[in-house]
Amino acid sequence: MARAGLTGERLVRAGAELADEVGFEHVTVSALARRFGVRTASLYSHLENSQELRTGIALLALEEIADRAADALAGRAGKDALEAFANVYRDYAREHPGRYAAARLRLDPDTAAASAGGRHAQMMRAILRGYDLAEPEQTHAVRLLGSVFHGYVSLEAAGGFSHSASGAQESWAWILDRLDALLRGRPAG
C-alpha cells in the first residue's frame, strides 16, 4: 500500500527541492525515499524510475521559468523585454540551481514538444520580432541569446567571475547592452 499523502506531483516537487539543495545530478528515487523516510520500493507506485523523476523535475522547471518569463514580459518590448527575459533566467538559476540544471535535461521529442520549452521559444521569438529580424536571422538570434544567457549563468554559478575586478552585474548589464545593439544592427555605444 502506498504511503498516505505521497503522489507523483508531490514527489516531483520534493525532488526539485532536493535538486536545489544537493544538485540535480544527485537526485534519485532512493535519495527521495530517504527524504520521506520510506522504502524506495514504496515510491515506485508513483514513479517508474529515477529518469521519470528527473524528467518531472525538468518539466516543472521549464514551466516555472516560462511562467516567470511571461509575467516579466507583460507590457514590455525591445531592450526592456530582452533584459526582463534574460533576468528571469539568471534569477531563476540563482534561486533554484538544481531546477535550472534540470531545465537543461535532454527530453525525448514527444515530451519536449509537450513541455513549456515551446513557450520559451515563442517568447524569445516575440522579443525578437521587436528587432525586425527575418528568418534565418531570427533562428540564429534565438540560439545566440540562449547560448549567452545559459553560458553566463553557468559560468557565474561555477564561480567563474568571482576573481575579476568588474562585478558580475556590471558585466551582465554590459552584455545585455551589446546584445541589444547587435540585434538592432547598430554599433554598441
Secondary structure by P-SEA (a helix, b strand, c coil): cccccccaaaaaaaaaaaaaacccccccaaaaaaaacccccccccccccaaaaaaaaaaaaaaaaaaaaaaaaccccaaaaaaaaaaaaaaaaaacaaaaaaaaccccaaaaaacaaaaaaaaaaaaaaaacccaaaaaaaaaaaaaaaaaaaaaaaacccccccccaaaaaaaaaaaaaaaaaccccc
